[in-house]
């Protein structure tokens, strides 16, 4: 290996100052790559990252003054069948009015209602 390096030096392919020039070029290339990676990462975090703070709300307008929306029903009051909204778009919330159909068409989602019915004895 040493003989090959000497042959290159003798042929003028690798002069005494070229080793430091190559080192400077590598440092410049690595610095440029690191800068590009940092800019790319920051752009990813800003525009593509799905952090909790940037997620869309599921509930667009129902009981926004309450810290948590909760509905409770007695089984005896349900009758034979009850259909509850799970898309949060129903005008009769918590009951389903079929708003999920439009929501699914617009968003490509596949949400549907929760149906509770009595077992037939």
C-alpha positions in Angstrom: 0.0 0.0 0.0 2.8 2.4 0.8 4.4 1.7 -2.6 1.1 2.6 -4.3 0.8 5.9 -2.4 4.4 6.8 -3.3 3.7 6.0 -7.0 0.8 8.3 -6.9 2.8 11.1 -5.3 5.6 10.6 -7.8 3.1 10.7 -10.7 1.7 14.0 -9.3 -1.7 12.7 -8.5 -1.3 13.3 -4.8 0.9 16.2 -3.8 2.0 17.1 -0.4 -0.7 19.8 0.1 -3.5 17.7 -1.4 -4.2 15.7 1.7 -5.1 18.8 3.7 -7.2 20.1 0.7 -9.2 16.8 0.7 -9.7 17.1 4.4 -11.0 20.7 4.0 -13.4 19.5 1.3 -14.7 16.7 3.5 -15.2 19.1 6.4 -17.2 21.4 4.1 -19.2 18.6 2.7 -20.1 17.2 6.1 -21.0 20.7 7.4 -23.3 21.2 4.4 -24.9 17.8 4.9 -25.4 18.4 8.6 -27.0 21.8 7.8 -29.3 20.3 5.2 -30.3 17.6 7.6 -31.1 20.1 10.3 -33.2 22.2 8.0 -35.0 19.1 6.8 -35.7 17.9 10.3 -37.1 21.3 11.3 -39.3 21.5 8.2 -40.6 18.0 9.0 -41.4 18.9 12.6 -43.2 22.1 11.4 -45.2 20.7 8.5 -45.5 16.9 8.8 -45.2 16.0 12.4 -48.4 14.9 14.1 -47.7 16.2 17.6 -50.5 16.2 20.2 -50.7 20.0 20.1 -51.4 20.1 16.3 -54.0 17.3 16.0 -57.5 18.2 14.9 -60.3 18.0 17.4 -62.7 15.2 17.1 -65.6 17.2 18.7 -66.2 20.3 16.6 -69.1 21.8 18.5 -70.9 19.7 21.1 -70.9 21.0 24.7 -67.6 22.8 24.3 -68.1 24.6 27.7 -67.8 21.3 29.5 -64.3 19.8 30.2 -65.6 16.3 29.2 -68.7 15.2 27.4 -70.4 12.3 29.2 -73.9 10.9 28.6 -75.4 8.1 30.8 -78.7 6.3 30.2 -80.5 3.7 32.2 -81.0 0.4 30.3 -84.7 0.5 31.1 -85.1 3.9 29.4 -83.6 2.7 26.1 -86.6 0.8 24.8 -85.9 -1.9 22.2 -83.1 -0.1 20.3 -80.9 3.0 20.6 -78.5 4.4 18.0 -75.7 6.6 19.2 -73.4 8.9 17.3 -69.7 8.2 17.2 -68.6 10.8 14.6 -69.5 13.8 16.8 -71.3 15.5 13.8 -74.9 14.6 14.7 -77.3 17.5 15.3 -79.2 15.3 17.7 -76.0 14.2 19.7 -75.7 11.8 21.5 -78.2 10.2 19.2 -77.2 9.4 15.6 -78.8 11.4 12.8 -76.8 9.8 9.9 -74.2 12.7 9.7 -71.4 10.1 9.6 -72.4 9.3 6.0 -71.4 12.8 4.8 -68.4 12.8 7.2 -67.2 9.5 5.7 -67.6 10.8 2.1 -65.7 14.0 2.8 -62.8 12.4 4.8 -62.6 8.8 3.6 -63.3 7.7 7.2 -65.4 4.6 8.0 -67.1 5.6 11.3 -70.6 4.5 12.0 -73.1 4.6 14.9 -73.2 2.5 18.1 -76.4 0.5 18.0 -77.7 -1.0 21.3 -80.7 -3.3 21.2 -82.4 -5.7 23.5 -81.9 -9.4 22.9 -85.0 -11.2 21.9 -86.0 -13.6 24.5 
